[in-house]
Amino acid sequence: MPIDWTQYSLAELRRHSTTVFRQGGGSRPDVMLIEINGEKAVLKDQSGADRVFAALIGPILNWRETSALRKLTASDAVPNLLAVPNKRAFLMSYHESRQITKLVDQAIDWKDFFDLLEKRIREIHKLGIAHNDLRNPTNTLVTPQGQPVLVDLVAYFSRGARWNFVKHWLFNKFCQVDLSAITKMKMRFAPELVTEQDVHPEAIAGRSGMAARSVGQWIRKISKSLLTSRKTREKD
């Protein structure tokens, strides 16, 4: 019988950590592999960030990412949300994978990979979510079978109601930014696959889309500067 992950407290989950994928600090959460009775899951815990940041911003980031995962339950593009033990932590399904930037010894059919990556990005767009941080390649994981998995949805943007034309316009811009990430990754990992349709990322997204994304990055930087210590900022 599959484990009911919701029955475990955060403390119990942390006691079953077998691997630390990312050590928290500054504005970064702890990211850990949890294993219980042979089943694995990934814990993302904002309480691993600096205390003030974790207290004030942690719950917001946790709420945003869990909201996105709930909206994308029908998609294979992202991990499944398994449990939310408290307002600063959540548990998601584990996929054996590596960041695309670390595929030194893994043979990849890049054409098939990028075709599937585009399909999955468009899939989440149809479900009303723009990832908005895929131009950071560390947010694209690759399984041993060459399947893409998209993670870190804290910067996502949703489509909104039909009557909200401004939000729809912004959503479409953020979707273009997502698609521009494919071109950026092609240029880095398989430049021979770049076609006439794959133009410069900024040209795909449009200046307004890139500017909107920059606003999000600026807000995060300001939060980090105000709410984390100088020592941990230097480590980020």
N, C-alpha and C positions, 0 to 999 in steps of 0.2 A: 504494500500500500504506500502511495507517495506520501512524503512528509507534509504535514500541515505546518508550514513555516510561521503562520500567524500565532502559534501557541508559544513561541519563544520570545523572551524579553531581549532587549538589546544586550544586556550583560551576558546572558546565556549564549547568544549568537557570537559575541566577541570571544568568549571562552573556546569556541569551536573554530577559531581562525587557524588556518594552516599555512596561508601565504599572505603577505602584505604586498599588494600590487603598487600601492602608493601611500607613503607616510604622510599624514596630515601635518599642517603647519601653515601659518599665514592665512591665506584665503582658501587653502586646499583642504578637502576632507580626507579622512582615512578611507581607503578602498581595499577591502580584504576578501579573500576567498574563504568561505565558510563550508565546512564539511561535517555532516551529521548522518550517521548510518549509511555511509557510502554515497549520499546525495550531496551535490555541490550547489552553492549559490554565491552571489557577490553582494557584499554589504558595502554601502556607501554611507559614511557617518560624518555629518558636518561638525560634530562635536570635536573632531580631530583638528579643526582649524584653531586659530588663536581665539582665546576665550571670548573677547568682546565681539569679534566677527561671528563666532559660532552662536552667541546668544542673540544677536540682533539680526544678522543676515541669514544664518544657517536655516532657520525655519522657513524663510521665504524661498531659498534655493531648493530646499527639500520639497516644499509644496509645489513649486513650479515643475520640477522634474517628474515627480510622481503623477502630477496632472497630465503631463505629456504622455507618459507611459500608459496611463489609463485610456487616453484617447486613441492610442495606437495598439490596443489589445489585439485587433484583428490583423496586424501586420507582422510579417517575419523579419522586417528590417531592423527591429530593435529588440532588446531583451524583454522578457515578460516581468511585470511587477508581481512579486510574490508576497510581500508583507511590508508594513510600515510600523515598526516597533515603537517609534516615538516621533515627535515633530521634527527631529533633526536627522533621522536615519531612515533608510529603506533598503529592502532586499530585492534583488532581481535575479533572473535566471542566469546561469553560467554557460558561456559558450567558449569552448577551447579555441583560442584565437590569439593573434598578435597584432599589434599596431602595424599599419601598412608601412610605416617608416622603418620597421625592424625586420622586414622580410629578406634577410641577407641570403639565407640558404634554402628558401622555399620556392620551388618552381611554380610560376603562376602563368596561366593563359590570360594575359592582360586584356585581350579583346573581349573574351567571355566575361571577365571580371567587371570591366567598365560597362559593358552592356547590362549586366545584372545590377550594378550599382545605380545606374540611371533608372532602371525599372523600379528599384526599391525607393529611391528618392522621390520619384513621381508618385509612387504608392502612398507615401506618407503625406504628400501634398494633397492627394485626393481625399485623404482622411482629415484634411483641414489643419495640418501641422507643417510649418517650415522649420527645419532644424536650426538654421541661422549660425552654425559654427562649424560647418564642414570644411571650410577653407583652412582650418587647423587639422592637418592630416592625422593627428593622433586620435581624433574622434572617429576614425574609420578603422575597424578591426577586420581581420581576414582569418577565416577558419582554415584548417588544413585542406579542406575541399575547395578552397578558393571562393567561399561565400562571404560577402560583405555584411558586417554588423555595425550599425550606427549607435554610438553611445554619447553620453554627456549632453542631454537635451535641455539643460537649464536655461539656455538662451533662446528657446523656441518662440515662435510667433504663430498665433492661431488665426484662422480665417475670419471668424466673427460672423455676426448676423448678416442676412442678405441686404438689409437696408443701410448697413454701415459701409458706405462707399469708400470712405477714407481708409478704413481698416482693410478692406478688400484690396485697395490699391497697394497699400504697404505689404500685405501678404504676398501679392504677386511679385513685388520687388524682392522680398526675402526668398521666395521660391527661385527667382533668377540667380540670387547669390548662391543658393544651394547648388544649382546646376553649374555655376561657374567653378565650383570646387572640383568637379569632374575634370574640367579642362586643366585646371592647375595641377591635379594629380597626374594626368596624362603627360603633361610637360615634364614632370619630374621623373616618372617611372617608365613611361612608354611613349616618348615623343613621336615615334613613327606612327602612332595611332591618331595624332591630331589631324583633323580634316578642316576643310573650308568652313564647315559649320561650327567648329570649335575655335571661337575667336578668343581674344584676350579676356580674362575673367571680368575686368572692369567694364568692358564693352558689353558683355552678356548681361551683366546685372544692371547697367545704367548707373550714372553718377549718383542719382538719388538713392538707389538701393544700397550702394556701397557706403554712402553717407549715413544712412539709417543704421547700418551695421556698426559703423564707427561710433555712433552715439552709445550703443550698447556696450561696446568695449570701453568707452570713456567712463561710463557710469561704474563699471566693475573696477576700473583703476582707481577712481575716486574712493569707492568703498574700501578697497584694499589699503589705500593710503591713510584713511581716517580711522580704520577699525583694526588694523594689525600693527604689531610692533615693527620697529625698523629692522631688527635682527631677522625676523622671519620674512619680511619683504625682500631682503637681500638674498634669501634662499630660494624664493619663488622663481 
